[in-house]
Amino acid sequence: MTLLYYYLIDNRLPIEAFAEKLSMLPDNQQQQIRKLRRWEDAHASLFGRLLLKQGLTDIGSTASLDNIKYNDFGKPYFETRPIGFNITHSENFVACIISNDTSTIGIDAEVVKAVDTKDFKDLWSEEEWADIQRNDIAVFFKYWTRKEAVVKAIGKGLDIPLNQISVSMGAAQVAGEIYFLKEINIFPQILINVASPNEIANMVIRGFTAADM
């Protein structure tokens, strides 16, 4: 089963309510969030972890937020297998994907907005760049979220340049490996893509409010 849970940050929580939610996390994660200077970043980090916490319960996992480990590139993971998860946020949108079908999964979400695509020309193949130039800004973000989802699934950060990832509608190839892609349509102005070495099936999508967590 694969769960995709999301939350829209519509306003800043009162101090007491934020502190109550924060207390639901392990101490080290509370400290990390308290160091964030912007309240928007702190809320995104908090609710990303709360979505993950809920997801662990809903897939029947015995793992907890205390069990999160990190690889040499900073990618979080659980030693309990197979559990794959990833968190993403863009502006006021936060999402977490978690699966007990695979231990490798990545998600990226981007709010579609005006950008100067020429600043990112070196990230694409000639064919991808031509496609971006022929179409509107949403195509730029489709390529971006597909490739970022793959990078996050692999978990090696900037060691994988985006121009070395070849993507199509349903799959991506990097270093001879295939990653299946799935575009998620929740809101018209938010592009979301999920990547995994296994085809993604039986996905449950659910939106949450602060009261749900």
MIFI-413236 format. One record per residue (C-alpha): residue number from 1; x, y, z. Coordinates in Angstrom, 2 decimals, padded with zeros to 5 digits. Layout:
+-----+---------+---------+---------+
|   k |      xx |      yy |      zz |
+-----+---------+---------+---------+
| NUM |       X |       Y |       Z |
...
+-----+---------+---------+---------+
***
This chain:
+-----+---------+---------+---------+
|   k |      xx |      yy |      zz |
+-----+---------+---------+---------+
|   1 |  000.00 |  000.00 |  000.00 |
|   2 |  001.15 |  003.52 | -000.78 |
|   3 | -000.28 |  006.54 |  001.03 |
|   4 |  000.02 |  010.14 | -000.10 |
|   5 | -001.06 |  012.53 |  002.62 |
|   6 | -001.11 |  016.31 |  002.22 |
|   7 | -001.80 |  019.45 |  004.21 |
|   8 | -002.39 |  023.07 |  003.18 |
|   9 | -000.95 |  025.67 |  005.55 |
|  10 | -003.75 |  028.24 |  005.51 |
|  11 | -002.64 |  030.27 |  008.52 |
|  12 | -000.16 |  030.39 |  011.37 |
|  13 | -001.11 |  028.31 |  014.37 |
|  14 | -001.38 |  030.06 |  017.73 |
|  15 |  001.75 |  029.60 |  019.84 |
|  16 |  000.06 |  027.17 |  022.23 |
|  17 | -001.39 |  025.04 |  019.43 |
|  18 |  001.94 |  024.92 |  017.61 |
|  19 |  003.74 |  023.89 |  020.81 |
|  20 |  001.17 |  021.14 |  021.42 |
|  21 |  001.66 |  019.73 |  017.92 |
|  22 |  005.43 |  020.03 |  018.22 |
|  23 |  005.42 |  018.02 |  021.45 |
|  24 |  004.21 |  015.02 |  019.44 |
|  25 |  007.63 |  014.73 |  017.79 |
|  26 |  010.89 |  013.32 |  019.22 |
|  27 |  013.01 |  015.85 |  021.10 |
|  28 |  015.74 |  016.08 |  018.46 |
|  29 |  013.19 |  016.84 |  015.75 |
|  30 |  011.54 |  019.47 |  017.94 |
|  31 |  014.90 |  021.17 |  018.33 |
|  32 |  015.52 |  021.16 |  014.57 |
|  33 |  012.17 |  022.80 |  013.91 |
|  34 |  012.67 |  025.44 |  016.61 |
|  35 |  015.84 |  026.57 |  014.81 |
|  36 |  013.92 |  027.48 |  011.66 |
|  37 |  013.58 |  031.25 |  011.40 |
|  38 |  010.50 |  031.51 |  009.17 |
|  39 |  007.24 |  030.32 |  010.69 |
|  40 |  006.19 |  028.98 |  007.28 |
|  41 |  009.23 |  026.67 |  007.22 |
|  42 |  008.62 |  025.56 |  010.79 |
|  43 |  004.99 |  024.73 |  010.03 |
|  44 |  005.93 |  022.85 |  006.85 |
|  45 |  008.53 |  020.78 |  008.70 |
|  46 |  006.17 |  020.08 |  011.60 |
|  47 |  003.25 |  018.96 |  009.46 |
|  48 |  005.45 |  016.93 |  007.16 |
|  49 |  006.55 |  014.90 |  010.18 |
|  50 |  003.01 |  014.64 |  011.52 |
|  51 |  001.80 |  013.32 |  008.15 |
|  52 |  004.58 |  010.74 |  008.26 |
|  53 |  003.62 |  009.79 |  011.81 |
|  54 |  000.02 |  009.27 |  010.73 |
|  55 |  001.13 |  007.29 |  007.68 |
|  56 |  003.18 |  004.89 |  009.78 |
|  57 |  000.14 |  004.17 |  011.90 |
|  58 | -002.14 |  003.70 |  008.91 |
|  59 |  000.10 |  001.17 |  007.13 |
|  60 |  000.44 | -000.79 |  010.37 |
|  61 |  004.16 | -000.21 |  010.82 |
|  62 |  005.88 | -000.63 |  014.15 |
|  63 |  008.45 |  002.01 |  013.17 |
|  64 |  008.26 |  005.45 |  014.76 |
|  65 |  009.77 |  008.86 |  014.14 |
|  66 |  012.43 |  007.96 |  016.71 |
|  67 |  013.69 |  005.27 |  014.31 |
|  68 |  014.59 |  007.61 |  011.43 |
|  69 |  018.16 |  007.18 |  010.20 |
|  70 |  020.10 |  009.18 |  007.58 |
|  71 |  022.41 |  007.99 |  004.84 |
|  72 |  025.68 |  009.73 |  003.96 |
|  73 |  023.82 |  012.17 |  001.72 |
|  74 |  021.24 |  013.13 |  004.34 |
|  75 |  018.35 |  011.04 |  003.00 |
|  76 |  016.12 |  009.81 |  005.84 |
|  77 |  015.10 |  006.17 |  005.99 |
|  78 |  013.85 |  003.43 |  008.28 |
|  79 |  015.88 |  000.29 |  008.84 |
|  80 |  012.59 | -001.60 |  009.04 |
|  81 |  012.01 | -002.92 |  005.51 |
|  82 |  010.30 | -002.41 |  003.27 |
|  83 |  009.15 |  001.07 |  004.23 |
|  84 |  009.81 |  003.93 |  001.87 |
|  85 |  008.87 |  007.52 |  002.58 |
|  86 |  009.58 |  011.04 |  001.43 |
|  87 |  008.33 |  014.52 |  002.33 |
|  88 |  007.99 |  017.57 |  000.11 |
|  89 |  006.66 |  021.09 |  000.43 |
|  90 |  006.21 |  024.09 | -001.81 |
|  91 |  004.89 |  027.38 | -000.45 |
|  92 |  001.83 |  026.38 |  001.64 |
|  93 |  001.54 |  022.80 |  000.35 |
|  94 |  003.05 |  019.91 |  002.34 |
|  95 |  002.91 |  016.25 |  001.35 |
|  96 |  004.28 |  012.95 |  002.59 |
|  97 |  004.35 |  009.68 |  000.70 |
|  98 |  004.88 |  006.41 |  002.51 |
|  99 |  004.79 |  002.86 |  001.21 |
| 100 |  005.23 | -000.65 |  002.55 |
| 101 |  005.60 | -001.93 | -001.02 |
| 102 |  009.04 | -000.42 | -001.55 |
| 103 |  011.88 |  001.03 |  000.51 |
| 104 |  012.78 |  003.53 | -002.24 |
| 105 |  010.36 |  006.30 | -003.16 |
| 106 |  010.57 |  010.02 | -003.85 |
| 107 |  008.07 |  012.84 | -004.22 |
| 108 |  008.39 |  016.42 | -005.39 |
| 109 |  005.74 |  019.14 | -005.49 |
| 110 |  006.03 |  022.62 | -006.95 |
| 111 |  003.54 |  025.46 | -007.10 |
| 112 |  003.41 |  026.64 | -010.71 |
| 113 |  004.59 |  030.26 | -010.91 |
| 114 |  006.51 |  032.53 | -013.23 |
| 115 |  010.24 |  031.77 | -013.49 |
| 116 |  012.93 |  032.71 | -015.99 |
| 117 |  013.47 |  029.30 | -017.57 |
| 118 |  016.71 |  030.46 | -019.23 |
| 119 |  018.37 |  030.38 | -015.80 |
| 120 |  017.85 |  026.59 | -015.79 |
| 121 |  018.74 |  025.77 | -019.40 |
| 122 |  021.74 |  023.61 | -018.45 |
| 123 |  019.54 |  021.19 | -016.49 |
| 124 |  017.82 |  019.74 | -019.57 |
| 125 |  018.63 |  017.69 | -022.64 |
| 126 |  018.21 |  019.39 | -026.01 |
| 127 |  014.87 |  017.63 | -026.52 |
| 128 |  013.60 |  018.59 | -023.07 |
| 129 |  014.68 |  022.20 | -023.49 |
| 130 |  012.93 |  022.42 | -026.87 |
| 131 |  009.75 |  021.02 | -025.32 |
| 132 |  009.91 |  023.56 | -022.49 |
| 133 |  010.41 |  026.42 | -024.96 |
| 134 |  007.43 |  025.32 | -027.08 |
| 135 |  004.99 |  025.17 | -024.16 |
| 136 |  003.86 |  027.08 | -021.09 |
| 137 |  005.55 |  027.19 | -017.69 |
| 138 |  003.67 |  024.11 | -016.47 |
| 139 |  005.82 |  021.93 | -018.76 |
| 140 |  008.95 |  023.29 | -017.08 |
| 141 |  007.59 |  022.27 | -013.69 |
| 142 |  006.51 |  018.84 | -014.98 |
| 143 |  010.10 |  018.08 | -015.98 |
| 144 |  011.41 |  019.61 | -012.77 |
| 145 |  009.16 |  017.58 | -010.43 |
| 146 |  009.77 |  014.34 | -012.34 |
| 147 |  013.53 |  014.70 | -012.06 |
| 148 |  013.51 |  015.93 | -008.48 |
| 149 |  011.30 |  013.00 | -007.46 |
| 150 |  013.87 |  010.63 | -008.99 |
| 151 |  016.76 |  012.40 | -007.24 |
| 152 |  014.93 |  012.15 | -003.91 |
| 153 |  014.13 |  008.48 | -004.47 |
| 154 |  017.79 |  007.68 | -005.17 |
| 155 |  018.88 |  009.71 | -002.16 |
| 156 |  022.29 |  010.94 | -003.34 |
| 157 |  021.45 |  014.62 | -003.51 |
| 158 |  023.45 |  016.85 | -005.83 |
| 159 |  025.65 |  013.91 | -006.88 |
| 160 |  023.03 |  013.32 | -009.59 |
| 161 |  022.76 |  016.31 | -011.98 |
| 162 |  019.27 |  016.74 | -013.41 |
| 163 |  020.59 |  016.74 | -016.98 |
| 164 |  021.73 |  013.13 | -016.48 |
| 165 |  018.17 |  011.98 | -015.85 |
| 166 |  016.14 |  011.16 | -018.95 |
| 167 |  012.38 |  011.34 | -018.38 |
| 168 |  009.24 |  010.49 | -020.29 |
| 169 |  005.60 |  010.49 | -019.23 |
| 170 |  005.78 |  007.28 | -017.26 |
| 171 |  009.41 |  006.54 | -016.49 |
| 172 |  012.88 |  007.98 | -015.96 |
| 173 |  016.29 |  006.53 | -016.66 |
| 174 |  019.48 |  007.39 | -014.81 |
| 175 |  022.78 |  005.50 | -014.81 |
| 176 |  021.11 |  002.55 | -016.50 |
| 177 |  018.36 |  002.24 | -013.90 |
| 178 |  014.64 |  002.74 | -014.51 |
| 179 |  012.35 |  004.65 | -012.14 |
| 180 |  008.61 |  004.64 | -012.66 |
| 181 |  006.88 |  008.01 | -012.48 |
| 182 |  003.37 |  008.90 | -011.43 |
| 183 |  001.93 |  012.38 | -011.75 |
| 184 | -000.57 |  013.27 | -009.04 |
| 185 | -003.35 |  015.76 | -009.74 |
| 186 | -004.77 |  017.31 | -006.59 |
| 187 | -004.76 |  021.06 | -007.30 |
| 188 | -004.47 |  022.65 | -010.77 |
| 189 | -001.61 |  024.95 | -009.80 |
| 190 |  000.53 |  022.36 | -008.02 |
| 191 |  002.63 |  019.87 | -010.00 |
| 192 |  003.34 |  016.65 | -008.08 |
| 193 |  005.36 |  013.65 | -009.22 |
| 194 |  006.28 |  010.41 | -007.46 |
| 195 |  009.20 |  008.17 | -008.45 |
| 196 |  010.01 |  004.59 | -007.47 |
| 197 |  011.93 |  001.62 | -008.96 |
| 198 |  008.64 | -000.30 | -008.68 |
| 199 |  005.39 |  000.59 | -010.40 |
| 200 |  003.17 |  002.42 | -007.94 |
| 201 | -000.26 |  000.90 | -007.38 |
| 202 | -002.98 |  001.04 | -004.73 |
| 203 | -002.25 |  004.64 | -003.81 |
| 204 | -004.53 |  006.31 | -001.28 |
| 205 | -004.59 |  010.13 | -001.38 |
| 206 | -005.94 |  012.05 |  001.60 |
| 207 | -005.93 |  015.67 |  002.67 |
| 208 | -005.61 |  016.60 |  006.35 |
| 209 | -006.43 |  019.59 |  008.51 |
| 210 | -004.61 |  020.61 |  011.68 |
| 211 | -007.46 |  019.14 |  013.70 |
| 212 | -006.87 |  015.72 |  012.14 |
| 213 | -003.36 |  015.41 |  013.57 |
+-----+---------+---------+---------+
***
